[in-house]
Amino acid sequence: MPKKKKPGAKKSVDVPKLTTLLEKGDHNAEQLMEELGGVTRMALKNAILKVVLSTGKVFNVEGLYGKGGGNIKFGKLGIRIPAKRLVKTFKEEGDEFSFKVEENQVVLIKL
């Protein structure tokens, strides 16, 4: 008789579905977690390891490992945006920009 899942139990990863998504190669870590029903990053890492071991193929999933760009914070002194978030647009220290607020977004415009 199969075990019944307790309320609040961890979700298991659908490994065959993950294998198909990894072979397509067009999903990053966040998209894979969402596509697989909101699994955790650790569960995704473990499931990818299972796929690698069973297929013998290595998959590069963007955003799975490494430190993120940091969080943007608003405080008494203003908005703090980590440099890693801006490196694609603002190449050099001292670059100037203007900004505007659109609905729930702050848009930075390089001058």
LUMFISE-305249 format. One record per residue: y, x, z of N, C-alpha, C in turn; chain; residue in one letter. Coordinates in steps of 0.1 Angstrom, whole numbers. Last residue first. Layout:
REM residues N
Y | X | Z | Y | X | Z | Y | X | Z | A | A
...
END
This chain:
REM residues 111
580 | 225 | -186 | 593 | 226 | -193 | 593 | 239 | -202 | A | L
552 | 204 | -183 | 557 | 217 | -183 | 570 | 218 | -191 | A | K
549 | 177 | -162 | 553 | 180 | -175 | 559 | 195 | -175 | A | I
527 | 158 | -143 | 534 | 170 | -144 | 537 | 174 | -158 | A | L
524 | 127 | -129 | 523 | 134 | -142 | 532 | 146 | -141 | A | V
506 | 109 | -106 | 518 | 118 | -107 | 515 | 127 | -119 | A | V
496 | 75 | -105 | 494 | 89 | -110 | 507 | 96 | -109 | A | Q
495 | 48 | -103 | 489 | 56 | -92 | 488 | 70 | -96 | A | N
523 | 44 | -121 | 513 | 36 | -114 | 508 | 44 | -102 | A | E
536 | 74 | -125 | 532 | 63 | -133 | 521 | 56 | -126 | A | E
562 | 96 | -118 | 551 | 88 | -112 | 549 | 76 | -121 | A | V
568 | 129 | -131 | 571 | 114 | -130 | 559 | 107 | -124 | A | K
582 | 161 | -131 | 572 | 152 | -129 | 577 | 138 | -129 | A | F
586 | 193 | -146 | 592 | 181 | -141 | 580 | 172 | -138 | A | S
583 | 229 | -141 | 578 | 216 | -146 | 586 | 205 | -140 | A | F
580 | 264 | -147 | 587 | 252 | -142 | 582 | 240 | -148 | A | E
563 | 293 | -136 | 565 | 283 | -146 | 572 | 270 | -140 | A | D
558 | 309 | -115 | 572 | 307 | -118 | 574 | 298 | -129 | A | G
529 | 325 | -127 | 536 | 321 | -115 | 551 | 320 | -119 | A | E
516 | 312 | -158 | 522 | 323 | -150 | 529 | 317 | -138 | A | E
504 | 289 | -169 | 497 | 302 | -170 | 503 | 313 | -160 | A | K
496 | 257 | -166 | 506 | 267 | -161 | 500 | 280 | -160 | A | F
472 | 246 | -176 | 485 | 243 | -182 | 496 | 253 | -178 | A | T
450 | 257 | -163 | 449 | 254 | -177 | 463 | 252 | -183 | A | K
458 | 259 | -135 | 456 | 271 | -144 | 455 | 268 | -159 | A | V
459 | 239 | -117 | 470 | 240 | -127 | 468 | 251 | -137 | A | L
439 | 241 | -99 | 441 | 228 | -106 | 451 | 229 | -117 | A | R
442 | 266 | -88 | 430 | 263 | -97 | 432 | 250 | -105 | A | K
463 | 263 | -70 | 465 | 269 | -83 | 454 | 267 | -93 | A | A
466 | 231 | -54 | 460 | 244 | -55 | 461 | 250 | -69 | A | P
495 | 216 | -44 | 485 | 216 | -55 | 479 | 229 | -56 | A | I
511 | 197 | -21 | 505 | 210 | -23 | 494 | 208 | -33 | A | R
542 | 181 | -19 | 529 | 180 | -25 | 524 | 194 | -26 | A | I
560 | 183 | 13 | 559 | 179 | -1 | 544 | 179 | -6 | A | G
561 | 187 | 40 | 568 | 197 | 31 | 567 | 193 | 16 | A | L
545 | 167 | 50 | 560 | 167 | 53 | 568 | 176 | 44 | A | K
522 | 161 | 22 | 526 | 162 | 36 | 541 | 162 | 38 | A | G
495 | 157 | 2 | 509 | 153 | 4 | 512 | 154 | 19 | A | F
472 | 177 | -17 | 476 | 170 | -4 | 491 | 167 | -4 | A | K
444 | 180 | -37 | 459 | 179 | -37 | 463 | 171 | -24 | A | I
417 | 202 | -30 | 423 | 189 | -30 | 438 | 190 | -30 | A | N
399 | 224 | -52 | 406 | 220 | -40 | 413 | 207 | -41 | A | G
382 | 229 | -73 | 395 | 233 | -74 | 404 | 231 | -62 | A | G
350 | 238 | -58 | 359 | 230 | -66 | 373 | 236 | -66 | A | G
326 | 265 | -61 | 337 | 258 | -53 | 346 | 250 | -62 | A | K
293 | 261 | -72 | 306 | 267 | -72 | 316 | 258 | -64 | A | G
274 | 237 | -92 | 275 | 248 | -82 | 290 | 253 | -82 | A | Y
280 | 215 | -108 | 269 | 214 | -99 | 271 | 225 | -88 | A | L
299 | 217 | -128 | 303 | 211 | -116 | 292 | 210 | -106 | A | G
276 | 215 | -155 | 290 | 218 | -151 | 293 | 210 | -138 | A | E
245 | 227 | -157 | 252 | 214 | -154 | 266 | 218 | -148 | A | V
223 | 241 | -177 | 236 | 244 | -171 | 244 | 231 | -169 | A | N
189 | 244 | -173 | 200 | 235 | -177 | 212 | 240 | -170 | A | F
159 | 258 | -186 | 170 | 260 | -176 | 182 | 252 | -182 | A | V
125 | 248 | -188 | 139 | 250 | -194 | 149 | 251 | -183 | A | K
101 | 241 | -178 | 103 | 255 | -181 | 117 | 258 | -188 | A | G
95 | 216 | -169 | 97 | 218 | -183 | 98 | 233 | -187 | A | T
91 | 218 | -141 | 81 | 211 | -149 | 83 | 214 | -164 | A | S
113 | 233 | -132 | 99 | 238 | -129 | 89 | 231 | -138 | A | L
134 | 217 | -140 | 133 | 230 | -145 | 119 | 236 | -143 | A | V
129 | 194 | -125 | 128 | 193 | -140 | 127 | 207 | -146 | A | V
132 | 204 | -99 | 119 | 198 | -103 | 118 | 198 | -118 | A | K
159 | 210 | -101 | 149 | 221 | -98 | 135 | 216 | -102 | A | L
170 | 185 | -103 | 171 | 194 | -114 | 161 | 205 | -113 | A | I
164 | 176 | -77 | 157 | 169 | -88 | 158 | 178 | -101 | A | A
181 | 192 | -62 | 166 | 193 | -60 | 159 | 187 | -71 | A | N
206 | 184 | -71 | 201 | 198 | -73 | 186 | 199 | -71 | A | K
205 | 157 | -63 | 206 | 160 | -78 | 201 | 175 | -80 | A | L
206 | 160 | -36 | 194 | 153 | -42 | 194 | 156 | -57 | A | A
231 | 172 | -33 | 219 | 179 | -29 | 206 | 173 | -35 | A | M
248 | 151 | -42 | 248 | 164 | -49 | 235 | 172 | -46 | A | R
231 | 119 | -40 | 240 | 129 | -35 | 238 | 142 | -44 | A | T
233 | 91 | -64 | 226 | 101 | -55 | 235 | 112 | -51 | A | V
242 | 69 | -79 | 250 | 73 | -67 | 242 | 83 | -58 | A | G
226 | 64 | -101 | 227 | 54 | -90 | 234 | 59 | -77 | A | G
227 | 81 | -121 | 214 | 80 | -114 | 215 | 71 | -102 | A | L
253 | 81 | -129 | 243 | 76 | -138 | 230 | 73 | -131 | A | E
264 | 96 | -108 | 268 | 82 | -110 | 257 | 75 | -118 | A | E
253 | 121 | -112 | 251 | 114 | -99 | 254 | 99 | -100 | A | M
262 | 127 | -138 | 248 | 125 | -135 | 245 | 118 | -122 | A | L
290 | 129 | -133 | 285 | 118 | -142 | 270 | 116 | -140 | A | Q
291 | 151 | -117 | 296 | 138 | -112 | 290 | 127 | -120 | A | E
280 | 171 | -134 | 273 | 168 | -122 | 278 | 154 | -117 | A | A
283 | 160 | -169 | 285 | 170 | -158 | 279 | 164 | -145 | A | N
265 | 156 | -199 | 269 | 150 | -186 | 272 | 162 | -176 | A | H
252 | 163 | -223 | 266 | 159 | -223 | 271 | 153 | -210 | A | D
225 | 170 | -226 | 235 | 180 | -223 | 249 | 176 | -223 | A | G
200 | 159 | -233 | 212 | 155 | -241 | 223 | 165 | -239 | A | K
185 | 169 | -212 | 182 | 174 | -225 | 194 | 170 | -235 | A | E
196 | 154 | -190 | 198 | 169 | -191 | 195 | 174 | -205 | A | L
186 | 129 | -196 | 201 | 131 | -196 | 204 | 146 | -197 | A | L
158 | 133 | -194 | 164 | 128 | -207 | 179 | 131 | -207 | A | T
156 | 140 | -167 | 152 | 149 | -178 | 158 | 145 | -191 | A | T
165 | 116 | -155 | 173 | 128 | -153 | 169 | 138 | -164 | A | L
144 | 100 | -161 | 157 | 96 | -166 | 166 | 109 | -166 | A | K
123 | 113 | -147 | 122 | 111 | -161 | 136 | 108 | -168 | A | P
134 | 111 | -120 | 133 | 124 | -126 | 131 | 122 | -142 | A | V
155 | 93 | -102 | 146 | 90 | -113 | 145 | 103 | -122 | A | D
157 | 102 | -68 | 162 | 104 | -82 | 151 | 101 | -92 | A | V
160 | 79 | -41 | 153 | 89 | -48 | 158 | 90 | -62 | A | S
184 | 75 | -15 | 179 | 71 | -28 | 171 | 82 | -34 | A | K
176 | 71 | 20 | 182 | 79 | 9 | 175 | 74 | -4 | A | K
181 | 39 | 37 | 173 | 51 | 33 | 179 | 58 | 21 | A | A
194 | 16 | 44 | 201 | 28 | 45 | 193 | 41 | 42 | A | G
164 | 1 | 55 | 178 | -1 | 51 | 185 | 12 | 53 | A | P
134 | 17 | 43 | 142 | 13 | 54 | 156 | 10 | 49 | A | K
110 | 8 | 19 | 122 | 16 | 22 | 130 | 9 | 33 | A | K
75 | 8 | 24 | 88 | 0 | 23 | 99 | 9 | 27 | A | K
49 | 24 | 6 | 58 | 23 | 18 | 71 | 15 | 14 | A | K
22 | 7 | -9 | 34 | 15 | -10 | 43 | 13 | 2 | A | P
-12 | 8 | 0 | 0 | 0 | 0 | 12 | 9 | 0 | A | M
END
